[in-house]
């Protein structure tokens, strides 16, 4: 029987980081779905089940924190790993308040991200 790959969505407005994370996820056996913005994630085809969300906080339009609030408000239970270049304790506190499995400062290592995803998925 074929083992189903877990799908991890990456929402980041930096195309090179998004591609790099997509490649990293694929290398570790995950199916990566890449989105340029919170709005693009919300407009996705909902037939694709997302198992975990790697979400940048500062996206230009709707923030990652606002996206998480909206998802929770809709009743969507999805493990979220926030990633950010911001270095403010208040931002981290807000991210933890809206709910996240991990909060990673950019330039995090690939192994730290994979460990957080495995934790989020109970692997």
C-alpha positions as CSV (number, residue, x, y, z in Angstrom):
1,X,0.0,0.0,0.0
2,X,1.3,3.4,-0.9
3,X,2.1,5.8,1.9
4,X,0.2,9.1,1.5
5,X,2.4,12.2,1.5
6,X,1.4,14.9,4.0
7,X,0.7,18.3,2.5
8,X,2.4,21.4,3.9
9,X,1.4,24.8,2.6
10,X,4.0,27.5,2.6
11,X,2.7,31.1,2.5
12,X,5.5,33.6,2.0
13,X,5.8,36.6,-0.3
14,X,9.6,36.0,-0.9
15,X,9.7,33.8,-4.0
16,X,13.3,32.4,-3.4
17,X,12.5,31.5,0.2
18,X,9.2,29.9,-0.9
19,X,10.9,27.8,-3.5
20,X,13.7,26.8,-1.1
21,X,11.2,25.7,1.5
22,X,9.2,23.8,-1.1
23,X,12.3,21.9,-2.2
24,X,13.2,21.2,1.4
25,X,9.7,19.8,2.1
26,X,9.8,17.6,-1.0
27,X,13.2,16.3,0.0
28,X,11.8,15.2,3.3
29,X,8.8,13.4,1.7
30,X,6.2,16.1,2.1
31,X,4.0,17.5,-0.6
32,X,4.6,21.3,-0.8
33,X,1.9,23.8,-1.8
34,X,3.3,27.3,-2.3
35,X,1.3,30.5,-2.0
36,X,2.4,34.1,-2.5
37,X,0.0,35.7,0.0
38,X,-2.7,35.0,2.6
39,X,-5.3,36.0,0.0
40,X,-3.9,33.4,-2.4
41,X,-4.1,30.7,0.3
42,X,-7.7,31.6,1.0
43,X,-8.5,31.5,-2.8
44,X,-6.9,28.1,-3.3
45,X,-8.9,25.0,-4.4
46,X,-10.2,23.6,-1.2
47,X,-10.2,20.1,-2.6
48,X,-6.5,19.9,-1.7
49,X,-6.3,19.0,2.0
50,X,-3.6,20.9,3.9
51,X,-2.1,19.1,6.9
52,X,0.2,21.9,8.2
53,X,0.8,25.6,7.4
54,X,4.2,27.3,7.3
55,X,3.1,31.0,7.5
56,X,5.1,34.2,7.2
57,X,3.8,36.9,9.5
58,X,4.7,40.0,7.4
59,X,3.1,39.4,4.0
60,X,2.3,42.8,2.7
61,X,-1.5,42.3,2.4
62,X,-3.3,40.3,5.1
63,X,-0.7,39.3,7.7
64,X,-0.1,35.8,8.7
65,X,-1.5,36.5,12.1
66,X,-4.7,37.8,10.5
67,X,-4.9,34.7,8.3
68,X,-4.7,32.5,11.4
69,X,-7.4,34.5,13.1
70,X,-9.6,34.1,10.1
71,X,-9.0,30.4,9.8
72,X,-9.8,29.9,13.4
73,X,-12.9,32.0,13.1
74,X,-14.1,29.8,10.2
75,X,-13.5,26.7,12.4
76,X,-10.4,25.5,10.5
77,X,-8.1,23.6,12.8
78,X,-4.7,23.6,11.1
79,X,-1.3,23.4,12.8
80,X,0.6,26.6,12.0
81,X,4.3,27.3,12.1
82,X,5.0,31.0,12.0
83,X,8.1,32.2,10.3
84,X,9.3,35.8,10.4
85,X,12.2,38.2,10.1
86,X,10.6,40.5,12.7
87,X,12.3,40.6,16.0
88,X,9.6,42.0,18.3
89,X,8.6,40.2,21.5
90,X,5.1,41.6,21.0
91,X,4.8,40.0,17.6
92,X,5.9,36.6,19.0
93,X,3.4,37.0,21.9
94,X,0.6,37.8,19.4
95,X,1.5,34.8,17.2
96,X,1.4,32.5,20.2
97,X,-1.9,34.0,21.3
98,X,-3.6,33.2,18.0
99,X,-2.1,29.7,18.1
100,X,1.0,28.2,16.6
101,X,3.0,25.0,17.0
102,X,6.3,26.9,16.5
103,X,7.6,30.5,16.0
104,X,10.8,30.5,13.9
105,X,13.0,33.5,13.3
106,X,14.4,33.7,9.7
107,X,17.3,32.4,9.1
108,X,16.2,29.1,10.8
109,X,17.8,25.8,9.7
110,X,16.0,23.3,7.6
111,X,16.2,20.7,10.4
112,X,14.5,23.0,12.8
113,X,11.6,23.6,10.4
114,X,11.3,19.8,9.7
115,X,11.3,19.1,13.4
116,X,8.5,21.6,14.0
117,X,6.5,20.1,11.1
118,X,7.0,16.6,12.4
119,X,5.9,17.8,15.9
120,X,2.8,19.6,14.3
121,X,1.8,16.4,12.5
122,X,2.5,14.1,15.4
123,X,5.2,12.2,13.4
